[in-house]
Amino acid sequence: MPQEKIRGLEKTISSKYNNIAGIVILKNGEKQFENYFNGYTPADTVHVFSVTKSIISTLAGIAADRGYIKSVDQKVLDFFPDYTVKRGEKTIQTITIRNLLTMTAPYKFRSAPYTRFFSSTDWVKASLDLLGGRKPAGEFRYMEMVGPDILSGILVKACSCSVLDFAQEALFSPLGIAVKSPIILDTAKEHVAFVKTNNASGWVADECGTNTAGWGLTLTAMDMAKIGQLYLDGGKWEGRQIVSGAWVTESLTEHSRWKKENLSYGYLWWTGIGNGYAAMGNSGNVIYVNPSENLVISVAALFKPSAKDIIDFIVKDVEPLFKQGLYIPAS
């Protein structure tokens, strides 16, 4: 890409999106742009917030491919035979893995009870205690933190190992992604500090050792770009099928819709985003894929309560520089 365009892009980032730590752009499987800001380097990780959900979706797909999960229509409670359902509760018994993947599971609260939830030592059980209620399954309800951990619990039961261990073997190691250890947060103060920190490394887990499913994972900008490329290539990485093409296709198909925001949802991936699909996390952490342009854009961002719309930045400022016939391949 011409130097004047690179300088223009970097100027836009520095002036308007000053919480960006790193950005990687891949075109036709080749790196076209990579740069870091705010003192960050290629080796530095950031907390990617809800991008974690799309990683969990990938792991669920691998587990299904291997037969650890028989079907996304399996009942959630099939994996927790020792869980005691309260008298009169029927909805929880109907909820499936598909409901969790598509954010169509109902819960017993209007506002997430974070204080009670995070004071628990077992976030999977705490999520199960809140699952169900009077409404039937089927209506989209986006859950940031409370709820997705049930999928982590299912992976632990199905794969007979921790989520991190399964991820290391099945996904991270093949892609050259390093997530070394779980992060245990014991107090509310530690939770707040983790969310706001700019130098965390690892994957948050509860005191039972179960890694979070809705947040808590740290990755580099290149790590995120690799996940995007994996999905763009139908689940293949360097010729090896990591997750089946069928799962990738199903994950990126609209299964539910957030009517309030007019956003479509697959299996923990946002579909119909810009000119493609995306994994999106708080503060502007994004894995964005435009299949028609063979383009992957990852943004690693630092915590910022009111971050500007990164998808808007990608679609308006970044994508046009890499359209077919308009960009100069990296030498």
N, C-alpha and C positions, 0 to 999 in steps of 0.2 A: 504494500500500500504506500502511496507517495508520502514523503515526510511531512508535507504541509497538512495532509489529512490526519496523520497521526498526531501532530501537534494540536490540531483543532480539537480532536477527540479528547486528548489529555487535558486541554484547557477547559473543556466543558465539564469533565469529571471534577477537576480541582475547584471550579467556581460554583457549580450547581449541585454536585453530588459528592460532597466532601467527606462522607462517611464510607466511601468505597475503599476497601483495602486492596483488592486485586480484581483484575478482569482478564479473562482468557477467551479468545475467539478462534474457533476451528472452522475451516472451510474445506469441504471435500476430504475431511479426515486429517488435514494438515494445519498446524498452528500458524495463524496469520497475525495474531496480535497477543501480547502478554505484557502487562505492566502492573506495577504495584505502587500504592500510595500510603500515606500516613505512617511511613517507616516500616511497612510490611515487606516481606520477601517471599519468594516462591514456596519456601518451606513452612511459612507461618499459617496456622489454622485459625479459623473463626468459628464461633457458634452459629450454625446455619439455621437455627430455629426450625420452622416447619418443613424445610427441605428434608429433614429427618424422615418425615412421613413417606416420601417417595422412595427413600432407601428401604424402609420397612416393606413397602409394596414390592420392591424388587426381591427382597428376601422371601416374602410370602410366595412369590412366583417360583423361585428356585425350590422352595420346600414343596410346592405343589408338583413341580416337574419331577421331583425325586420320589413322589408318592408319600411324603411325610404328611401332607394335607391331601385328603382324598378329593375334596371338592370345596369350592367357595360357598356352596350351599349347605355345608355342614353347620350344625347348630353350635353356637359358641359354648354352651354348657357341656357339650360332648367332651371338651378338653379339660373340664373342671368337675369331675364326678364327685369330688368331696365338698364342693361348694353347696351350702345350704340355702335353698330358695325360701324366702319368707312366705308364710301362709297367704294365699290369695293372689300371689303374684304370678301372672300368666304370660305377660308380654315378654319377659326376659327369656322364657323357654322357647320363644319363636325366633329369636334373633340369630342371624347367621354371620359367618365371616364376610360374606358379600355386603351385608349391612354396614359392617365396620369399615370395609375398604371404600365404600361409596358414601360414607357419612350419612347413612339413612337409618341409623339406630336411634331410638328414643332414649331420653334420660329423665331422671326424676327431679330435675331442678330447672329453674329459669336462668339463674346466674351461677356459674361454676363455683363450688365451695372450695376455693383453692387452699384456704387456711386449714380446713379439716382434712382435705385430701393430702396435702404435703406433710402434715403432721403424722400421717400414717407411715408405718414401716414397709407396708406391702401395697404398692400402688396398683397392682393388678386387682387384688381383692377390693381395694377402695373403689376402683372403677366398676367392678361387677356390682358392688353394693348400690351404685348410682344408676346402673343400666336398667332400662325398662320404664315402668310407670304406666300411666293411663293411655297414652297415645300408642297406636300400633306402629310397627316399623314401616319405613317406606318414604318418609318425608325427610328432605335434606336438612341436616343441622350440623353445621361445621363446628368441630370440637378441637380447640387448640392443644390443650394438654390433658384434660380429664377425658378418659375414654379410649384413646388410641392405644394406651398401654396394655389393653386386653389383647391386642394383636401380638405384643411382645410375649405375653404370657402363653399365648397359643403356640408361638414359635418355640419357646422353651419346652413346652410339653411335647410338641410334635417332633422336634429335632433332638431332644434329650441332651441339650447343651445350652450354654448362655447365648443370647442373641449376638453378642460381640464375637464369641468364638465361632459361631456359625457364619457370621459375616466375614470374619477373617479368612476362613477356609473357602467359602463359596463365592465371595464377591471381591473383598478388598485385596487379598493377596494376588489373585489373577490380574487385577487392574493396576497393581502397584500402589495401592492406597494404604497408608499407615495410620491406623487408629490403635494406639498402644494399650490403653487401659481404661477401666471404668472410673467414673468420677462419682464419689459418694458425697452427697450434700446432707449434712446432719441437722442444720437449723434453717429457719426462715431467712436469717441474715446471710447465710451461705448461698441460699437460692438466689436472693437478690444480687449478691456479689457476682455470682456466676453469669447471670443474664447480662450484667453490665460490663463484665470483664472483656478485655481485648487480647488476652493471651492464654486462653484455656486450650487444653489439648486432651482429647479422650472422648468418652461417651457416658453421659450421666446414667446412673443406675440407682434403684432404691436400695434399702438396707438388705433386701433379700437377694440382691445381685442382678435383678432384672433391668435391662437397659430400657430407657424411655423410647416410645414410638412416635410421639408427636413433636418432640423438641430434644435438645440436649446433645446432639452429635456435633463434633467439630471436624471441619474439612478445610483443605486448601482450595483456592480457586481452580487449580488444575484437577484436583480430585473431582470436583463438581463437573468440570468439562468432560472428564472421562465417563461419568455416568450418563451425561447427555449423549455422548458419542455412542455409548453402548446401546441406548434406546434408538438412536438414529439408524444404527446398523442392525436393527431387529434382534437385539440381545446377544450379538456376537462381539468378541473382543480378540483382535489379532487372530482371527480364524477359528476361535474356540467359542462354542455356544455356551454362554454363561447362564442366561435365562431364555426360555423358549420364545420364539417369535410369536407364537400364539398368545402367550401371556402379555408380551409387549403390546400387541394389537388390542387385546381386551382391556389392558390398563389404560390405553389412550382413547378408548371409545367412551362416548358420553353415556353414563349410567344414571346420573342425577344432576340436578341443577339448583344452584343457589339463586333463587328468583330475585331476592332483594338486590343482589349485585349483578344479576344476569351473567353468571359464570357457570360453565359446565364442568363436570367432574367425572373422572374415570375411576381408577383404583388408586386413590391417594395421589393422583396427578391432575393438574388443571388442564383441561382440553380447550381448544378454541381460544387460546391466548395469543393475541397479536396475529401472527401468521403461522402459528404452530401450537406447541404445548409447553408446559412449564411445571417445574417444581418451584414453589415460592415460599420464602420464609420472611419473618419479621425483619425490618430495617433495610430491606432491599436485597436479601440473599436470594439468588435466582439461578436455576438451570433452565435456559431457554433453548428450544430446538425448533428450527424452521426446516422441515423436510424438503420443501420444494427448492430451497436454496442450498441444501446440504450444509446447513449452518448450525453451529452450536456456540452459544454465548453463556459463559458463567460469570457471575458477579459475587464476590465475597465481600460482605459489608459489615461494618462495625455497628454495635447497638446505637440506635437513635430513635427516640420515641415517636417522632413525626417525620420519618424519612420520606423523601420525594418518591414518586412512582417510577421504579426502575424499569418496568415494562414499557412505559411511555418513552423513557430514554432510549431503550433498546430499539423500539420500533421506529422512532423518529430520527435518532442520531447515529445509531450503530448499523442497523440492517442496511440502510441505503448505500453504505460504503462497500458492502460485500455482495451486492446483487450480481447475478450472472452477467458477465460481459462488462461490468463496471469496475471491478477490482483488479489489482495487480497481484498475482500470486507471490507468496514469500519466496525469496531466492534461496 
